[in-house]
Amino acid sequence: MVVNFKSYSEIHGHGALELAKICEQVSEETGIRVAVCPPTAELAYVARSVKIPVFAQSVDPYPEGARTGWNTPSLARTAGAIGTLVNHAEHRLSDGEIGKTVGICRTIPLETMVCADTPRAAAGVATFDPTYVALEPPELIGGDISVTKANPRSITESVEMVRNVSSKVGVLCGAGIKTGLDVANAIELGAMGVLVASGVVRAVDPKGALLDLLKHL
């Protein structure tokens, strides 16, 4: 389970750490790995305060050095992140930038979770040998219809096509994941995990929302 905090008002200030602590509690109670993706401004603060995996929301494809204003992979790693999202639908990169980012992260080392909008795109980014590929159709992100309902075949196709490229790359899926059945269906369709955001971050009871998402696993 990967919880992307995005930049919602609920996680401004102390909200990011509070939500990360909730994710940590749920991970300890369920035994299921829960990772969090706080915004860059809160990355070090959160990473120092929890034991669960912390991912950056994005990094720039540049090595350390004279890089004013850029978030380099080495900065994210020294801030405490173990990995980073790459090419999220809300922060697109070109294929060249994806490949360069993944390559730099591999030397840090920093795990990479590269987002893709179609099975073909998932297979394409798998050629860069990231740690994970995450299928997220952009038209479903933030909506109430999950990818497992709208297009379950896209998940099985993504898993198959990525496996044809590399057996080492893990496949996750996201977009519209709101219920425990959505998560269970994603796993049944071949994904090893899911990405969620608003369904947890904006929930009145984030812990309850997380436990509901994980209840069938």
N, C-alpha and C positions, 0 to 999 in steps of 0.2 A: 504494500500500500504506500503510495507516494502522495503526500498532501502538498499541493502547490498553493502557497499563501497568496500569490499574486501581489497586488498592491491595495487590496480592499481596506476600507477604513477600519474594519474590525481588528486588523493586526498592526495598526500604527502604534508607536510607543511601546508600552508594556504588553500590548495585545499579542505581538509575535511570540514573545517568550511564554506567555500564558497558554497559547495554543500549542506550542511545542511541548510544554510540560504535559498537557492533556494527551498528546500523541504518544509521549513516552509512557504515561500511565497505562494507556490502552495496549501498547506493545507489551509491557510487562505482564498485564493481566491476561492477555490472550495468547502470548507466545508467538505472535505474528509480527514480522519485521515491518515497522512503519517508519518511513523516511519523510523528512520535511524539507520544503524549499522556501525559506524566508527570503524577503527582498534583500538586496545587497546592503542596504543601510543597517540591517539587523543581523547580517550573516554571522559576524564574529561573536556578537552578544549571545545569540542563540546557540551557536556551536560550542561555546565555552560552558554553557549551562545545562546541556542535556547529553545523554549518552547514546541516543538513537542516531542513525545516519542523518547528516545534514548535507543537502545539495544546494549549490548556487542556482539561481533561476536562469542565468546565462553568463557566459564569459566571452571576451573578445579574442579574436584569433591572432594574438600578439604575444611575444615573449616579454619577460620583464625588461625594464629599462626606462627610457624617456617616453612614457606613455600617458601623459597627463589626461585625466578624464576617462581612461579606458580601464575596464575591469579584466585584468589578465588572469589566466589560469593559476599562475603562481600566487597571486594575491588571494584568490579564493581558497587555495590550499592552505596557505599560512594563516588565513582567517579561521580555519578549522573545518572547512568543507571536505567531504570525501569524494564528492562528485559534482556534476553540473548538468542541468538541462541544456540542450542545444537545439536550436531551430524550432522553438515553440511557435505555434501559429501566430502568437502575438509578438514574436521577436524573430522574424524570418532571417535566414542567412542564405547566401548562394551556395551551390554545391562546392565550389572551391573553398569558401569560408568554412563550411562544415568539415571538409577534409582536413583543412589546416588546423582548425580548433581541436578536432579529435586527436590529431597527431601531436600537437603541443601538450595536450592533457595527458597523453600516454606517457610522456617523458617526466611529468611532475612527481608522482603519478596522480591522476584525478580520473575517477570513473566518468563515463559520458553516457547520457540518456538522450539519444537523438530522436526528435519527434518527426513524424511523417504523416501525410494526409491520406495516402492511398497505399494499398499493398505494393504496387510497383515502386512507389517512392520509398517505402520501407526497405525493399530489396536493394534499391539503389544506395541508400545511406549505409546499409549493412556492409557494403564493399569497403567502407572506411574502417571497419573493424572496431566499432564502438562497444562499450560494455552492454548496452541495451538499445533497442529500438522501441519507440512507443508510437503506436498507431492512434492518431487523434484527428478524425475528420473535423475541419474547422467549423462547418455549419452546425455541428452538434454541441460545440463547446459552450458551456454555460446554460444549456437548454435543459428541458425536462424529459427528453427522449434520449435514452442511452444508445451508444453504438451497438450494444449487444442486442437491442431490439430493432433499431433502424436498419442495420446492415451487418448481421452476424457473420455472413460469408466473408466480409472484409477482414475479420479477425483470423479466421481459419486460413484464408489465402495469404495473409501477411506472415503468419507463422510458417506456412509451407515455403513461401518464397524466400524468407530470410534464412530458413534452414538450408535451402538449396545453395545459399551463398556462404553461410558459416554456421556450424553447429554450436559455436561458442557464444554467439550473440543472443542475449535474452530478449524476449518479446513481451511488451506490456501493451495495454490499451487504455484509452480514456475518452472523454467527451460525453457529458450527460450522465455519468455514473452517479446514481442517487440512492440506490437501495441495495440491500444484501443480496437480493436475487440477481441484480445487475452484475455484482462482483462474482457470485457463484457461476453465472452463465459465462462470464469472461474466462474464468479458469477452465470451465468445461470445454470452451471453444479452443483452448490451447494456449492462452496467455498465461504468463507466470505471475502477473500482478496487474494492478490498475493505478491510474493517476486520477486523483479527485481534486477539486478546488472548492467551488462555491457551496457544494452540498455539505461540506464540513466547515469551511471558514466562515460562512454567513449563517450557519445554523444557530438557532436560539440555544440549543444544547449541543455543542460540538462533540463532547464525549459520547453522548447518546447516539449522535449521528454516526460516529466512527464505529461504535459497538454494533449498531444496526448493520452497517456495511459489511462487517466481518463475521456476523453471526452464523453464516452458513458454511464457513471454512473450518 
